[in-house]
Amino acid sequence: MRHVSRGVSAILLDAGGVLVFPQPGLLLPALFAAGVFPDVAALERAHYRAMVVQDLAATPPEAGTWWRDYLTGYVAACGVPQERCGEVALQIVEVTRGHAWSHVGTGAPSGLQALAALGLPMGVVSNSDGSVEAELRQLGVCYAPDREQPDGPYAPGGGQPGGPYAPDGQQPSSAAPSPEAGVPVSVIVDSAVVGVAKPDPAIFRIALDALGVLADRSVLHVGDSLRYDVAGAHAAGLQPVHMDPYGFCPAPDGHPHIRSLAELGDIESAITFRQR
């Protein structure tokens, strides 16, 4: 067991795989047609299997291929025969353009509320496509107060939209944000908006500047990817916490793991992480 002291200064969260997942209603028709019939729990589990495939890849995906590659691993984890995974993944790519990551994760709202009750500065750092802030608000997960866009080299348009990892697989929503719903957070940083993506430590600095917190190991960053979240947090000088509900992490040494956001809810006394 590993214990992290109560001296936590801030909490950063990934969006995909921590707060939201691909929408089952968009994926199930192609999966049913392929002869597999997963329930919602199996779909969420498939996400983490797909992330392991991404983390084990020798090189990051080429621009524009992340969503297809992710779905290939995802449908394989759902039980689609290997020879059909590419075909089924492409079918899902076609039907998920514009609105993929709209399923709120099991336990995410209650876990987020428990973290908010701690009173610590909190934000979201997501490799996305410009849509994550509006989507999280519309889904009633969390929202950030209106604020000016960041200045300098990482201003909007300063890099490739979505960076190397754009998990939402969607275009920015044109719908007006709903009234404030969900948990208020201090900042939501979207890689397509600021022009830099995880694992580049610069995206974490943008979030910490907004929170008014120094970059050190007292800042926790919770994410589901070794390549983007764990490596990125390490590079930024933060404490990575791997969201790993099923113990799939292929390289578990050197960073703590949690099964749910609720496991972060005892920070004020002491957080106990499962360290394998």
Beta strands, then each sheet from edge to edge (+ up, - down):
strand 1: 2-4
strand 2: 10-13
strand 3: 20-21
strand 4: 103-104
strand 5: 122-126
strand 6: 142-143
strand 7: 183-184
strand 8: 187-190
strand 9: 219-223
strand 10: 239-243
strand 11: 257-258
strand 12: 271-273
sheet 1: 1+ 12-
sheet 2: 8+ 5+ 2+ 9+ 10+ 11+
sheet 3: 3+ 4-
sheet 4: 6+ 7+
end
